[in-house]
Amino acid sequence: MPDGDTGNVLEVRDLRTVFQTRGGEVHAVNSVSFEVKPGELLGVVGESGSGKSVTMMSLVGLLPSPPAEVREGRVLLAGEDLLRVTPARLREVRGGEVGFIFQDPMTSLNPVFTVGYQIMEPIRRHMGLGKKQARERAVELLELVGIPSARDRLSDYPHQFSGGMRQRVMIAMALACDPKVLIADEPTTALDVTIQAQILEIVADLRARLGMAIVWITHDLGVIAGIADRVLVMYGGQVVEQAPVHPLFNDPRHPYTRALLRTIPTVTGARAEKLEVIEGQPPILGAAPTACPFRDRCPLVFDRCHAENPAREVVAPEHDVACFHPSARSGTGGAS
């Protein structure tokens, strides 16, 4: 695909990431491609080990190298390939044009620096503001994410905030330099459901006000159903299905997507039924896949699944799936 104006703020094409370990290579990301439009919220779902976080950290050089190596691909941010820029330019992009929110704010916030210092540092570095201007911007950001007495709290340390408030601070830091894309990696997993709902409401409000693109990584399909425009389903370091959120939930095509949806608890008023589980374990990717990665756990497996790795093919408007089975192509089979 050429680098011209495609209308996407972020495009990822054929991304491959490998880890060198004592036991050999681990092919964690295998030919992943996707795009994000301005103002869009893209949900990325899958089990632990499916490649969600490694994919997103590969985009801006957040993985330690060695052992990680991005071997192939293109990562176009507003047309600029981030895999081919200088380290200095990549540092400008991180925290400037691409913001990150991580799962555990206590491992992301430095305990020996005040919250105000940690918010002001990227503002001064990336936006070139003076100390006074940066401080006012930090107050504005804390107010934006709903922290009371924001000016007074700039001098507090991370341990003086609750878990939910620390996550709000992380959101403020990620927004500090008006990023083009905000990547949120399981940012509500460690929070109780009430605080999680508050964080989701804040993100939805900020997105509506600021119009930024958001990539939301999670294993929780219930969260994705409420906030996403479009969903990528990942398994074995690959995208196995991609669709707008409503078609994905109403007409899932890949057997793995259907299995994930059957694990979601429902509230029907009837007697609670035992939740389904996906039998087996995700694959250990010691080599680039040459067969369907889901074949050993799939109820629809047949001979071709063991011989070839299916490519993603369009099965409906804006909906593609990587599966050989006829039910994936025809839409029969449903989510149950």
C-alpha positions as semicolon CSV with decimal commas, in nm:
position;residue;x (nm);y (nm);z (nm)
1;M;0,000;0,000;0,000
2;P;0,146;0,341;-0,089
3;D;0,220;0,608;0,167
4;G;-0,038;0,848;0,024
5;D;-0,335;1,001;0,203
6;T;-0,559;0,703;0,285
7;G;-0,766;0,877;0,553
8;N;-0,614;0,658;0,827
9;V;-0,415;0,805;1,113
10;L;-0,239;0,470;1,172
11;E;-0,172;0,183;0,931
12;V;0,009;-0,139;1,019
13;R;0,107;-0,374;0,738
14;D;0,250;-0,728;0,770
15;L;0,409;-0,669;1,110
16;R;0,629;-0,955;1,236
17;T;0,795;-0,960;1,579
18;V;1,023;-1,236;1,706
19;F;1,180;-1,298;2,050
20;Q;1,514;-1,472;2,089
21;T;1,506;-1,706;2,389
22;R;1,729;-1,983;2,525
23;G;1,485;-2,232;2,381
24;G;1,489;-2,074;2,036
25;E;1,281;-1,816;1,856
26;V;0,928;-1,723;1,959
27;H;0,722;-1,578;1,674
28;A;0,495;-1,354;1,880
29;V;0,345;-1,140;1,600
30;N;0,286;-1,291;1,257
31;S;0,195;-1,073;0,961
32;V;-0,047;-0,848;1,150
33;S;-0,221;-0,576;0,947
34;F;-0,482;-0,322;1,053
35;E;-0,566;0,047;1,032
36;V;-0,717;0,311;1,261
37;K;-0,920;0,607;1,138
38;P;-0,915;0,951;1,303
39;G;-1,156;0,956;1,597
40;E;-1,214;0,579;1,585
41;L;-1,196;0,344;1,882
42;L;-1,050;0,011;1,773
43;G;-1,087;-0,277;2,018
44;V;-0,822;-0,551;2,019
45;V;-0,931;-0,871;2,194
46;G;-0,796;-1,219;2,258
47;E;-0,663;-1,444;2,533
48;S;-0,340;-1,378;2,718
49;G;-0,055;-1,470;2,484
50;S;-0,249;-1,389;2,168
51;G;-0,008;-1,109;2,074
52;K;-0,220;-0,803;2,154
53;S;0,023;-0,610;2,372
54;V;0,337;-0,720;2,187
55;T;0,185;-0,595;1,862
56;M;0,110;-0,250;2,002
57;M;0,445;-0,216;2,180
58;S;0,620;-0,312;1,855
59;L;0,473;-0,007;1,684
60;V;0,683;0,248;1,870
61;G;0,986;0,051;1,987
62;L;0,874;-0,021;2,344
63;L;1,001;-0,380;2,342
64;P;1,355;-0,447;2,470
65;S;1,590;-0,531;2,184
66;P;1,732;-0,788;2,234
67;P;1,547;-1,017;2,290
68;A;1,271;-0,866;2,073
69;E;1,320;-0,797;1,703
70;V;1,068;-0,643;1,463
71;R;1,165;-0,831;1,149
72;E;0,920;-0,708;0,890
73;G;0,638;-0,469;0,832
74;R;0,540;-0,107;0,806
75;V;0,390;0,118;1,072
76;L;0,257;0,433;0,910
77;L;0,163;0,715;1,146
78;A;0,006;0,986;0,931
79;G;0,212;0,841;0,642
80;E;0,547;0,825;0,827
81;D;0,694;0,474;0,870
82;L;0,792;0,444;1,236
83;L;0,999;0,131;1,172
84;R;1,235;0,333;0,956
85;V;1,284;0,653;1,154
86;T;1,581;0,745;1,374
87;P;1,579;0,658;1,747
88;A;1,554;1,031;1,823
89;R;1,243;1,064;1,608
90;L;1,091;0,756;1,773
91;R;1,142;0,916;2,114
92;E;0,953;1,221;1,988
93;V;0,665;1,000;1,876
94;R;0,641;0,812;2,207
95;G;0,445;1,024;2,449
96;G;0,411;1,297;2,188
97;E;0,214;1,170;1,889
98;V;0,132;0,829;2,037
99;G;0,017;0,809;2,400
100;F;0,012;0,490;2,611
101;I;-0,196;0,388;2,912
102;F;-0,078;0,070;3,081
103;Q;-0,260;-0,182;3,298
104;D;-0,091;-0,113;3,631
105;P;-0,023;0,256;3,703
106;M;0,198;0,172;4,003
107;T;0,454;0,012;3,772
108;S;0,429;0,301;3,524
109;L;0,442;0,594;3,768
110;N;0,775;0,663;3,938
111;P;0,720;0,648;4,317
112;V;0,998;0,899;4,396
113;F;0,867;1,185;4,179
114;T;0,551;1,389;4,230
115;V;0,260;1,341;3,998
116;G;0,299;1,700;3,882
117;Y;0,661;1,646;3,782
118;Q;0,575;1,330;3,588
119;I;0,296;1,501;3,394
120;M;0,501;1,815;3,326
121;E;0,811;1,632;3,203
122;P;0,669;1,515;2,867
123;I;0,493;1,849;2,820
124;R;0,821;2,037;2,853
125;R;1,013;1,784;2,643
126;H;0,769;1,742;2,355
127;M;0,583;2,074;2,350
128;G;0,867;2,306;2,451
129;L;0,667;2,484;2,722
130;G;0,823;2,661;3,016
131;K;0,777;2,542;3,373
132;K;0,486;2,775;3,452
133;Q;0,302;2,693;3,130
134;A;0,363;2,321;3,178
135;R;0,224;2,342;3,530
136;E;-0,095;2,508;3,407
137;R;-0,127;2,240;3,140
138;A;-0,084;1,970;3,406
139;V;-0,361;2,125;3,618
140;E;-0,586;2,140;3,312
141;L;-0,521;1,772;3,236
142;L;-0,592;1,655;3,592
143;E;-0,916;1,851;3,587
144;L;-1,000;1,697;3,250
145;V;-0,979;1,344;3,394
146;G;-1,185;1,435;3,699
147;I;-0,929;1,467;3,980
148;P;-1,059;1,707;4,250
149;S;-0,836;1,991;4,377
150;A;-0,607;1,931;4,080
151;R;-0,367;2,218;4,154
152;D;-0,305;2,101;4,509
153;R;-0,255;1,740;4,404
154;L;0,034;1,817;4,168
155;S;0,271;1,797;4,465
156;D;0,143;1,455;4,577
157;Y;0,322;1,126;4,511
158;P;0,163;0,822;4,340
159;H;0,114;0,632;4,668
160;Q;-0,112;0,914;4,789
161;F;-0,368;0,834;4,517
162;S;-0,616;0,546;4,504
163;G;-0,592;0,288;4,224
164;G;-0,864;0,459;4,022
165;M;-0,708;0,802;4,070
166;R;-0,365;0,671;3,968
167;Q;-0,519;0,541;3,647
168;R;-0,669;0,886;3,587
169;V;-0,321;1,033;3,631
170;M;-0,191;0,787;3,370
171;I;-0,463;0,899;3,129
172;A;-0,368;1,262;3,192
173;M;-0,002;1,181;3,117
174;A;-0,098;0,998;2,798
175;L;-0,302;1,298;2,683
176;A;-0,040;1,555;2,783
177;C;0,089;1,627;2,431
178;D;-0,235;1,588;2,235
179;P;-0,144;1,254;2,072
180;K;-0,281;1,148;1,737
181;V;-0,334;0,794;1,872
182;L;-0,394;0,676;2,228
183;I;-0,312;0,309;2,299
184;A;-0,473;0,171;2,614
185;D;-0,337;-0,169;2,723
186;E;-0,588;-0,334;2,959
187;P;-0,618;-0,008;3,156
188;T;-0,916;-0,114;3,371
189;T;-0,837;-0,480;3,440
190;A;-0,699;-0,424;3,792
191;L;-0,984;-0,194;3,898
192;D;-1,316;-0,282;4,059
193;V;-1,624;-0,258;3,839
194;T;-1,739;0,079;3,973
195;I;-1,403;0,246;3,908
196;Q;-1,378;0,065;3,574
197;A;-1,709;0,217;3,469
198;Q;-1,586;0,563;3,569
199;I;-1,265;0,524;3,365
200;L;-1,461;0,406;3,061
201;E;-1,691;0,705;3,093
202;I;-1,392;0,941;3,113
203;V;-1,234;0,787;2,801
204;A;-1,562;0,809;2,608
205;D;-1,601;1,174;2,707
206;L;-1,242;1,260;2,617
207;R;-1,274;1,088;2,283
208;A;-1,590;1,285;2,203
209;R;-1,426;1,613;2,307
210;L;-1,079;1,565;2,160
211;G;-1,154;1,344;1,859
212;M;-0,843;1,131;1,897
213;A;-0,807;0,773;1,771
214;I;-0,794;0,509;2,043
215;V;-0,670;0,149;2,037
216;W;-0,816;-0,037;2,336
217;I;-0,652;-0,371;2,422
218;T;-0,849;-0,607;2,644
219;H;-0,959;-0,964;2,702
220;D;-1,301;-0,836;2,813
221;L;-1,549;-0,848;2,525
222;G;-1,812;-0,689;2,748
223;V;-1,605;-0,370;2,766
224;I;-1,547;-0,371;2,390
225;A;-1,919;-0,408;2,319
226;G;-1,987;-0,080;2,494
227;I;-1,708;0,142;2,361
228;A;-1,562;0,018;2,031
229;D;-1,642;0,109;1,671
230;R;-1,449;-0,184;1,527
231;V;-1,284;-0,497;1,669
232;L;-0,974;-0,702;1,590
233;V;-0,975;-1,056;1,727
234;M;-0,621;-1,193;1,774
235;Y;-0,507;-1,551;1,825
236;G;-0,161;-1,705;1,797
237;G;-0,002;-1,372;1,707
238;Q;-0,241;-1,317;1,416
239;V;-0,561;-1,127;1,341
240;V;-0,823;-1,398;1,283
241;E;-1,125;-1,171;1,245
242;Q;-1,195;-0,801;1,198
243;A;-1,533;-0,630;1,182
244;P;-1,741;-0,336;1,309
245;V;-1,853;-0,407;1,663
246;H;-2,219;-0,490;1,595
247;P;-2,160;-0,735;1,307
248;L;-1,886;-0,903;1,510
249;F;-2,119;-0,966;1,804
250;N;-2,427;-1,046;1,594
251;D;-2,260;-1,249;1,319
252;P;-1,918;-1,379;1,435
253;R;-1,751;-1,585;1,164
254;H;-1,433;-1,732;1,314
255;P;-1,474;-2,033;1,549
256;Y;-1,245;-1,864;1,800
257;T;-1,457;-1,546;1,804
258;R;-1,768;-1,756;1,855
259;A;-1,598;-1,941;2,141
260;L;-1,493;-1,613;2,306
261;L;-1,848;-1,480;2,286
262;R;-1,984;-1,794;2,454
263;T;-1,759;-1,725;2,755
264;I;-1,934;-1,394;2,831
265;P;-2,177;-1,417;3,127
266;T;-2,531;-1,298;3,053
267;V;-2,804;-1,164;3,277
268;T;-3,134;-1,311;3,161
269;G;-3,327;-1,357;3,480
270;A;-3,322;-1,731;3,427
271;R;-3,123;-1,985;3,627
272;A;-2,752;-1,925;3,587
273;E;-2,585;-2,169;3,353
274;K;-2,226;-2,284;3,369
275;L;-2,002;-2,067;3,151
276;E;-1,837;-2,238;2,859
277;V;-1,461;-2,266;2,837
278;I;-1,231;-2,296;2,537
279;E;-1,059;-2,631;2,582
280;G;-0,683;-2,649;2,533
281;Q;-0,408;-2,388;2,542
282;P;-0,288;-2,118;2,300
283;P;-0,005;-2,234;2,072
284;I;0,364;-2,197;2,152
285;L;0,493;-2,019;1,845
286;G;0,839;-2,164;1,792
287;A;0,816;-2,096;1,419
288;A;0,613;-1,883;1,182
289;P;0,276;-2,060;1,148
290;T;0,227;-2,278;0,840
291;A;-0,116;-2,406;0,950
292;C;-0,418;-2,255;1,123
293;P;-0,307;-2,161;1,477
294;F;-0,650;-2,251;1,619
295;R;-0,665;-2,600;1,464
296;D;-0,593;-2,797;1,784
297;R;-0,882;-2,631;1,971
298;C;-1,130;-2,585;1,688
299;P;-1,452;-2,791;1,671
300;L;-1,469;-2,736;1,293
301;V;-1,115;-2,847;1,208
302;F;-1,057;-3,049;0,890
303;D;-0,756;-3,160;0,683
304;R;-0,682;-2,828;0,513
305;C;-0,650;-2,653;0,852
306;H;-0,341;-2,868;0,926
307;A;-0,183;-2,799;0,587
308;E;-0,230;-2,422;0,535
309;N;-0,258;-2,102;0,736
310;P;-0,571;-1,923;0,613
311;A;-0,538;-1,563;0,494
312;R;-0,795;-1,302;0,592
313;E;-1,068;-1,270;0,332
314;V;-1,359;-1,027;0,312
315;V;-1,690;-1,199;0,397
316;A;-1,915;-0,894;0,443
317;P;-1,877;-0,514;0,426
318;E;-1,576;-0,417;0,644
319;H;-1,570;-0,773;0,781
320;D;-1,289;-1,020;0,715
321;V;-1,197;-1,357;0,863
322;A;-0,908;-1,605;0,845
323;C;-1,083;-1,942;0,830
324;F;-1,131;-2,215;0,568
325;H;-1,458;-2,355;0,703
326;P;-1,765;-2,285;0,486
327;S;-1,963;-2,155;0,785
328;A;-1,711;-1,873;0,829
329;R;-1,760;-1,763;0,468
330;S;-2,138;-1,804;0,460
331;G;-2,218;-1,666;0,803
332;T;-2,397;-1,981;0,917
333;G;-2,318;-2,134;1,251
334;G;-2,388;-1,834;1,473
335;A;-2,233;-1,749;1,808
336;S;-2,397;-2,026;2,003
